[in-house]
Amino acid sequence: MEYAVVSVPAAPVRRKARHQSEMVNQLLFGETVKILREKGSLWVKVRSIHDNYEGWMTNTLLQEIHEQEAKTFCEYVPTHLVNTVLINEKKMYIPMGASLPHFADGHGRINKQEYTFTGNYSKRTEVRPNSANVEQLTGQWLNAPYMWGGRTIFGVDCSGFVQVNYKMMGIDLPRDAWLQAQQGSTVKKLKEAVCGDLAFFDDKEEIVHVGILLNDEQIIHSSGKVRIDAIDKKGIINNETGKRTHFLKSIKRYW
């Protein structure tokens, strides 16, 4: 197996090839990977096609596909937090941010399996960040629990929250905050920021957190849970405690 597609709703990606190892990422239904190594009959080291992130998965979560299929840009994504697809007349519930491979007129194909999807979806090539899109998408995530490596409503970390919502708006970002901070164009001052810009926060010069600006006074981010807090030129102020929690390093724009 050289290339594969995720065939379950959300697949854990681990630091090492064992179930007890730290989950460093999740890959969602329809996302594709390159197989780098195999270990035993169960574990494979993968590099995800959309962001080059590496880790270990069990091969039970994947189906083999051809290289061209793995590298084909997937235009369609479901827009509800939880969405129903029918595969072999059986229901599967997939999260927002999943991909819909080979999708047209309510039908698609993942590897050789046909599926049906009749829910709401968007075409990524026709969507870009704007205040309406950002507020509608991110607002649905409020109170989702923080989970290291997570990318779904049932658990999400700060950079996963940013990555999935940007994917929904047609932009593929790297997985980690420090990598996201290396892309985009710099917004010099907070008062010049617009809804959808990303704000990055540091600790001893290392980028440790990211969130999505709603305006130049509010940010939505995953910190304990997905929440909206106040922001000023120094950083984030927790709306519940009034205490400063993160220190602003930079602001970036990606469109």
C-alpha positions as CSV (number, residue, x, y, z in Angstrom):
1,M,0.0,0.0,0.0
2,E,1.6,3.3,-1.1
3,Y,-1.4,5.7,-0.9
4,A,-4.6,5.5,1.0
5,V,-7.8,7.3,2.0
6,V,-9.4,7.6,5.4
7,S,-12.6,5.5,5.4
8,V,-13.8,6.2,9.0
9,P,-15.3,9.5,10.4
10,A,-12.1,10.5,12.3
11,A,-8.9,8.5,12.5
12,P,-6.3,9.0,15.3
13,V,-2.7,9.7,14.2
14,R,-0.2,8.8,16.9
15,R,3.4,9.7,17.6
16,K,4.5,6.1,17.8
17,A,3.2,2.8,16.5
18,R,1.1,1.8,19.5
19,H,-2.4,2.5,20.8
20,Q,-1.0,3.9,24.1
21,S,1.1,6.6,22.3
22,E,0.1,10.2,22.2
23,M,-2.5,11.2,19.6
24,V,-0.9,14.1,17.6
25,N,-3.5,14.5,14.9
26,Q,-6.8,13.3,13.5
27,L,-7.5,12.7,9.8
28,L,-11.1,12.9,8.6
29,F,-13.2,10.9,6.2
30,G,-12.0,11.3,2.7
31,E,-8.6,12.8,3.5
32,T,-5.7,11.0,1.9
33,V,-2.2,9.9,2.9
34,K,1.1,8.6,1.5
35,I,2.4,5.5,3.3
36,L,6.0,6.0,4.4
37,R,6.6,2.8,6.4
38,E,4.9,-0.3,7.7
39,K,5.4,-1.9,11.1
40,G,4.1,-5.4,11.6
41,S,0.7,-6.3,10.2
42,L,-1.2,-3.3,11.7
43,W,0.7,0.0,11.8
44,V,1.7,2.3,9.0
45,K,3.5,5.6,9.2
46,V,1.7,8.2,7.0
47,R,2.2,11.7,5.6
48,S,-1.1,13.4,5.0
49,I,-1.4,14.9,1.5
50,H,-3.0,18.2,2.4
51,D,-0.5,19.3,5.0
52,N,2.5,16.9,5.0
53,Y,1.9,16.0,8.6
54,E,3.4,12.7,9.7
55,G,2.4,10.1,12.3
56,W,1.3,6.5,12.8
57,M,-2.1,5.0,12.1
58,T,-3.6,1.5,12.0
59,N,-4.3,0.3,8.4
60,T,-7.8,-0.7,9.5
61,L,-8.8,3.0,9.1
62,L,-7.6,3.3,5.6
63,Q,-8.3,2.0,2.1
64,E,-5.7,1.8,-0.6
65,I,-6.0,4.1,-3.6
66,H,-3.9,5.2,-6.6
67,E,-1.4,8.1,-6.3
68,Q,-3.4,10.3,-8.8
69,E,-6.6,9.8,-6.8
70,A,-4.8,10.6,-3.5
71,K,-3.4,13.9,-4.9
72,T,-6.6,15.0,-6.5
73,F,-8.0,18.2,-4.9
74,C,-11.3,17.4,-3.2
75,E,-13.7,20.3,-3.8
76,Y,-16.6,19.3,-1.7
77,V,-17.0,19.4,2.1
78,P,-20.1,18.8,4.3
79,T,-21.1,21.9,6.2
80,H,-22.9,20.6,9.4
81,L,-21.0,19.6,12.5
82,V,-22.2,16.0,12.1
83,N,-23.3,14.7,8.7
84,T,-24.8,11.4,7.5
85,V,-23.4,9.4,4.6
86,L,-24.8,6.0,3.4
87,I,-22.3,3.4,2.4
88,N,-23.6,0.0,1.4
89,E,-27.0,1.2,2.8
90,K,-25.4,1.7,6.2
91,K,-25.2,5.0,8.0
92,M,-21.9,6.7,8.8
93,Y,-21.7,10.0,10.7
94,I,-18.8,12.2,9.4
95,P,-17.7,15.6,10.9
96,M,-17.5,19.0,9.4
97,G,-14.2,19.3,7.7
98,A,-14.4,15.8,6.2
99,S,-13.9,15.5,2.4
100,L,-16.4,14.1,-0.1
101,P,-14.3,12.3,-2.8
102,H,-15.6,12.0,-6.3
103,F,-18.9,13.7,-5.3
104,A,-21.6,14.8,-7.7
105,D,-25.4,14.9,-7.6
106,G,-25.7,13.4,-4.1
107,H,-23.4,10.4,-4.9
108,G,-19.7,9.8,-4.4
109,R,-17.0,7.1,-4.2
110,I,-14.3,6.4,-1.6
111,N,-11.9,3.9,-3.2
112,K,-14.3,1.4,-4.7
113,Q,-17.2,2.0,-2.3
114,E,-20.1,4.1,-3.5
115,Y,-21.7,6.4,-1.0
116,T,-24.7,8.7,-0.9
117,F,-24.8,12.1,0.8
118,T,-27.9,14.3,0.7
119,G,-27.0,16.9,3.3
120,N,-25.7,20.4,3.0
121,Y,-22.2,20.9,1.5
122,S,-20.1,23.6,0.0
123,K,-17.7,23.8,-2.9
124,R,-14.3,24.9,-1.6
125,T,-13.2,26.7,-4.8
126,E,-16.2,29.0,-4.4
127,V,-15.8,30.0,-0.8
128,R,-13.3,32.4,0.8
129,P,-13.1,33.9,4.3
130,N,-15.4,36.8,5.0
131,S,-17.1,38.0,8.2
132,A,-20.4,36.1,7.4
133,N,-18.6,32.8,6.7
134,V,-16.2,33.0,9.6
135,E,-18.9,33.8,12.1
136,Q,-21.3,31.2,10.8
137,L,-18.7,28.4,10.7
138,T,-16.8,29.1,13.9
139,G,-19.8,29.9,16.0
140,Q,-21.1,26.3,15.7
141,W,-18.0,25.1,17.6
142,L,-18.6,27.1,20.8
143,N,-18.0,24.9,23.9
144,A,-16.4,22.1,22.0
145,P,-13.8,20.6,24.4
146,Y,-10.1,21.1,23.9
147,M,-8.3,17.9,22.9
148,W,-4.7,17.7,21.9
149,G,-4.5,16.5,18.3
150,G,-8.3,16.8,17.8
151,R,-10.0,18.2,14.7
152,T,-13.8,17.6,15.4
153,I,-16.6,19.1,17.5
154,F,-16.0,16.3,20.0
155,G,-12.5,17.5,20.7
156,V,-10.2,20.0,19.0
157,D,-7.0,21.8,19.7
158,C,-6.2,25.4,18.8
159,S,-4.5,24.8,15.4
160,G,-6.9,22.0,14.5
161,F,-9.8,24.4,15.0
162,V,-8.1,26.9,12.7
163,Q,-7.1,24.3,10.1
164,V,-10.6,22.8,9.7
165,N,-12.4,26.1,9.6
166,Y,-10.0,27.4,7.0
167,K,-10.4,24.2,5.0
168,M,-14.1,24.8,4.9
169,M,-13.3,28.2,3.4
170,G,-11.1,26.8,0.7
171,I,-7.7,27.3,2.2
172,D,-5.4,24.5,3.3
173,L,-3.1,25.5,6.2
174,P,-0.4,23.5,7.9
175,R,-1.3,21.5,11.0
176,D,0.6,23.2,13.8
177,A,0.4,26.8,14.9
178,W,4.1,27.6,14.5
179,L,3.9,26.4,10.9
180,Q,0.7,28.4,10.2
181,A,2.4,31.5,11.5
182,Q,5.1,31.2,8.8
183,Q,2.5,31.6,6.0
184,G,0.2,34.5,5.0
185,S,0.9,38.2,5.0
186,T,1.6,40.2,8.2
187,V,-1.0,42.5,9.6
188,K,1.1,45.1,11.5
189,K,-1.5,46.3,14.0
190,L,-4.5,44.8,15.7
191,K,-6.7,47.7,14.8
192,E,-6.0,46.9,11.1
193,A,-7.2,43.3,11.5
194,V,-10.4,42.0,9.9
195,C,-12.6,39.1,10.7
196,G,-10.9,35.9,9.7
197,D,-7.3,37.0,10.3
198,L,-5.3,34.6,12.5
199,A,-3.6,35.8,15.7
200,F,-0.6,33.9,17.1
201,F,0.7,33.9,20.6
202,D,4.1,33.0,22.1
203,D,5.8,31.9,25.2
204,K,9.5,32.7,25.3
205,E,9.5,33.4,21.6
206,E,7.9,30.1,20.7
207,I,4.5,30.1,19.0
208,V,2.2,28.1,21.3
209,H,-1.3,29.2,20.4
210,V,-3.5,30.5,17.6
211,G,-7.0,31.8,17.2
212,I,-9.4,33.4,14.7
213,L,-10.1,37.1,15.0
214,L,-13.8,38.1,14.8
215,N,-12.8,41.7,14.9
216,D,-10.1,43.8,16.5
217,E,-11.6,43.2,20.0
218,Q,-12.7,39.6,20.0
219,I,-11.1,36.2,19.2
220,I,-12.5,32.7,19.0
221,H,-10.1,30.0,19.9
222,S,-9.8,26.6,21.5
223,S,-8.4,27.0,25.0
224,G,-10.0,24.6,27.5
225,K,-12.9,24.7,25.2
226,V,-13.8,26.7,22.1
227,R,-14.6,30.2,23.4
228,I,-14.8,33.8,22.5
229,D,-12.5,36.1,24.5
230,A,-11.4,39.7,24.4
231,I,-8.1,40.7,22.8
232,D,-6.0,43.8,22.9
233,K,-2.5,44.6,21.6
234,K,-0.9,42.7,24.4
235,G,-3.0,39.5,24.0
236,I,-6.0,37.6,25.1
237,I,-8.1,38.4,28.2
238,N,-10.3,35.6,29.5
239,N,-13.9,37.0,29.6
240,E,-14.8,34.9,32.6
241,T,-11.8,35.6,34.9
242,G,-10.6,38.9,33.5
243,K,-7.0,37.5,33.5
244,R,-4.6,37.6,30.6
245,T,-4.0,34.1,29.3
246,H,-1.9,34.5,26.1
247,F,0.5,37.1,24.7
248,L,0.1,38.4,21.2
249,K,3.1,37.7,18.8
250,S,1.7,38.3,15.3
251,I,-1.3,38.6,13.1
252,K,-1.5,37.0,9.6
253,R,-3.9,37.1,6.6
254,Y,-4.2,34.3,4.1
255,W,-6.3,35.6,1.2
